[in-house]
Amino acid sequence: MNSPESTDGTTPHPTPLGVAMIGYAFMGKAHSNAWRNVASYFDVPAFEQRVLVGRDSEGVAAAAKKYGWAESATDWRAVIARDDVDIVDICAPGWMHAEIAIAALEAGKHVLVEKPLANTLAEAEAMAAAARTAREKGVRSMVGFNYRRVPALALARELIAEGRLGTVRHVRAAYLQDWLVDPESPMTWRLNKEAAGSGALGDIASHTIDQVLFLLDGQVTEVSGRTHTFTTRRPGPRGLEDVTVDDAAWATLTLASGAVASVEVSRVATGQKNSLKLEIYGDKGSILFDLENLNELGFLDATLPVREQGFRRILVNEPEHPYMDAWWPQGHVIGWEHTFTHEIRDFLTAIKDGTDPAPSFGDGLAVQRILAAVEESSAAKSTLIQLTTHAAALVPAAAPEGA
Ligand SMILES: NC(=O)c1ccc[n+]([C@@H]2O[C@H](COP(=O)([O-])OP(=O)(O)OC[C@H]3O[C@@H](n4cnc5c(N)ncnc54)[C@H](O)[C@@H]3O)[C@@H](O)[C@H]2O)c1
């Protein structure tokens, strides 16, 4: 495997890191865009977009040309065995994450995998274990919870860590979409439990749960949940097929700090296209975030005299704000796709510096435990699930990967 540093840890290695990416549809396009532009804005180690992998040779060849990859291939196993591949970026559906990531880590490749980490808790545990083993050999791994890289949310985390909200009492997190409102919308892999693991739960509650953990730097101890499928059969290539995942999910999470978070996600919230809203309430202040205005953060400082209080709109576009010094002059707003550029930047920087990027596979496993607990709770009429006991029982060596 190439290293961006020589053995003395100081001299830049002349050979660029070779990147392979698996999957070239939605996330493949978003990640390709980030790989293409990251070095134009951030100081990252040299790399090459070496090979793009898909199933259809013509389709993947056309995508490789369009998205800036030097080559294309259809066999991911052969690609991760290549000596000129150092990084594997997994943008394939959830059912493939564990197999590819573990094989790539065992082959000594740094791995970035899209969220959620896996389809099942068992897969996520195996992946986190593989990441721990690989880490001892200097091999890095990260999960693609890209909303951590929205500058406004990175700022929110800083403000909370600095105590500007005081003691956080509760969080409201809602991620609502409507692409499944129509009962005639056809089956896709996303509606099949074996392929996707779960529905709105794994797909978008994973993001909101990761945000709760990220923003509060917290740990969840109790979970109650409910999932629901409104349309149970949808047209597929062989006629009507069973939908085996949830359309919407609800959860309340208790954190070790005593804070409580409510999480609400749906793919049938008519009119909501990709609405991620977060509200964090502390005893000294509050924060509001809306993805549709992602350059802004609402902040109320409750330590000010009451007559001066009110939510102020922080335009998170100053060079002092996270990631923003690399982009445009103040007020020249950025968009959703920039989160992936920031993600790739942080991943490459960690590889160069020999540090552990976050969110780690251990962080992804923490989210997966909560997703599993939501399903378990839902199946037991929303019974409260104790997560620490639960996790310890399931994973005797539950040390966080970064520990
Ligand atoms: N971070 C985000 O905001 C975000 C958004 C959407 C999806 N995702 C995640 O990204 C991942 C992929 O989702 P997507 O929306 O891009 O899916 P998609 O269906 O748009 O694309 C999946 C890709 O995987 C490829 N693929 C499938 N089987 C393959 C195989 N055997 N070998 C090689 N390639 C194969 C397909 O050809 C396709 O290019 C999922 O884990 C999903 O949860 C993340």
The ligand as an ORCA input file, in Angstrom:
! r2SCAN-3c Opt
* xyz 0 1
  N     -24.930     10.361      2.888
  C     -26.096     10.520      2.294
  O     -26.714     11.577      2.357
  C     -26.698      9.363      1.518
  C     -27.759      9.590      0.619
  C     -28.231      8.507     -0.104
  C     -27.698      7.241      0.061
  N     -26.697      7.053      0.963
  C     -26.114      5.708      1.173
  O     -25.250      5.421      0.067
  C     -25.287      4.023     -0.233
  C     -25.679      3.842     -1.701
  O     -26.924      4.461     -1.902
  P     -27.273      5.182     -3.284
  O     -28.425      6.071     -3.001
  O     -26.077      5.759     -3.936
  O     -27.783      3.907     -4.105
  P     -27.985      3.771     -5.669
  O     -28.967      2.695     -5.859
  O     -28.241      5.117     -6.256
  O     -26.540      3.281     -6.160
  C     -26.014      2.041     -5.779
  C     -24.803      1.750     -6.634
  O     -24.229      0.521     -6.188
  C     -23.872     -0.225     -7.336
  N     -23.808     -1.660     -7.060
  C     -24.802     -2.457     -6.609
  N     -24.370     -3.738     -6.548
  C     -23.078     -3.736     -6.961
  C     -22.075     -4.728     -7.136
  N     -22.337     -6.023     -6.869
  N     -20.845     -4.353     -7.574
  C     -20.578     -3.064     -7.846
  N     -21.486     -2.073     -7.713
  C     -22.710     -2.403     -7.279
  C     -24.954      0.104     -8.340
  O     -24.528     -0.188     -9.649
  C     -25.130      1.594     -8.120
  O     -24.179      2.313     -8.881
  C     -26.279      3.405      0.760
  O     -25.560      2.909      1.848
  C     -27.134      4.592      1.182
  O     -27.696      4.441      2.471
  C     -26.181      8.095      1.667
*
